[in-house]
């Protein structure tokens, strides 16, 4: 029973991305933080004091916070190698969860979770936050209204610069395959895959290339070089539903790109372009009633398309609403596409998704 229609969440993992969730929870009336969990006691105490969390609501043990009767739901913000474990515990304890992407470390974990989930489903969302960018929400509505006609081609790019040699980024867990599974593909590419599925539909086949440009980085603890065994560049082509052709590129080595996820959708009657770095506007290239040829227009996104993944998470728990939300099934299918991209890059040929 949820008291007063307010969902009390326990947050597991208090690193960088947890700040996004904590900051946005404070803006909502339908959700509140009731407990926190981290293995780092200093961070646990720091965040506990900032958020006003009592000592008995600060946990070091993952299963204890998930099993706590005072916690209605879990928000998981941990490294990729813990994603499957926390999802499994939430299913076993029947505790709703918002889990970070990628869905799991690898597809074997995803398959095992899927079997467990089918027997014991729970309210579950996966943190594909970029589909909640206002321009993405508005573009989805325009596509549903057939604004650009039948979609023929989608171009998706997610580029960051932080991994370029210029910045001398040290060895982090994100460069360790045993912890992260993949590099740019799972970190950024998972959002590209979700965007394409959100706008177009399911992946049918992929043909991929994966590269590691910077294969050695200095370990800040030992001062020695360590080998990077994950990709920092991945590109792939795909065939999606209705024979839509997709072109995808993601990299951490694009100097000048801060956090640049952009999607262009090409249809028979026009083109739509969105970019998370311009969240409140959308580029539309269509022919108006009084125009002879298509004209590029930059349109401000209406206020009603401004919502957050957290407000939807509360809706899912309180009212079982899940329209256009990134659910467990979206996470599972996303991981399947990631798996097929890896296989395609290794084998050097087209791979069917199903």
Buried (B, 14 or more C-beta within 10 A) or exposed (E): EBEEEBBBBBBBBBEEBBEBBBEBBEEBEBBBBBBBBBEEEEBBBEBBEEBEBEEEBBBEEBBEBBBBEEBBBBBBBBBBBBBBBBBBBBBBBEBBBBBBBBBBBBBEBBBEBBEBBEEEEBBBBBBBBBBBBBBBBBBBBBBEEEBBEEBBBBBBBBBBBBBBEEEEBEBBEBBBBEBBBBBBBBBBBBBBBBBBBBBBEBBBBBBBBBBBBBBEBBEEEEEEEBEBBBBBBBBBBBBBEEEBBBBBBBBBBBEEBEEBBBBBBBBEEBBBBBBBEBBBBBBBBBEEEEEEEBEEEEBEBEEEBBEBBBBBBBBBBBEEEBEBBBBBBBBBBBBBBBBBBBBBBEEEEBBEBE
